[in-house]
Amino acid sequence: MCAGDTGINAETKNEFVSVGYISRTHGIKGDVKVIPLSDVPGRYNTLKRVYVNTRSGETKKCYIRHVRKANDWLIVSFTSFSTVSEAEEIVGGYISVPLNEVPGLDKDIYYNFEIIGMNVYTGEGRYLGKVTEILSTGSNDVYIVKDNKAEHLIPAIRDVVKEVDTKRKRMVITLIEGLDAL
């Protein structure tokens, strides 16, 4: 087990940001395989204290003993787990850090968690829906925007996205050729 329940409940979970998904156990000493969810270089080299969601829905404070890279995965060893059966409790959970520990980004660059859930409007004020998902295409991201009636694919490029207000969870876009059917 990790250090006791942190007292985090559903109302306060949005104060944390997931930086890894625990996919399975690794080896016999309680290590786990983690899919990184952070693009911040060296992010895992500096993590010591994190919060882990268990299968039972609890969020617990855990301490990292060491992390090593294995292809696109990370092998994480927590101080609290020394057997496979102990580590199985957190398989399928997420490694999270407090929002105030997330490094700041340059102007006009946003974390996915800041964009997901954002209300999207045209420059004329027409509501298009909420960003529900972000697709990475290689050249640029694409925001999937849904309302009750439709789904829109909005390219995350400067010609389209004109305003992003993370505090108000609001995005303003300009329709370009191919998008005017919205």
Protein Blocks (a to p, Z undefined) as FASTA:
>chain_A
ZZddehiafklmmmpccfbdcfbdehjeopacdddfbfbghklmmpmbdcdddfkopacd
dddfbdcdehjbccdddfkbcbfklmmmmgoiacdddfklpccddehiacfklmgopacd
dfkopafbjcfbdcdehjaccdddddfkbccdddddfklmmbdcfklopacddddehjlm
ZZ
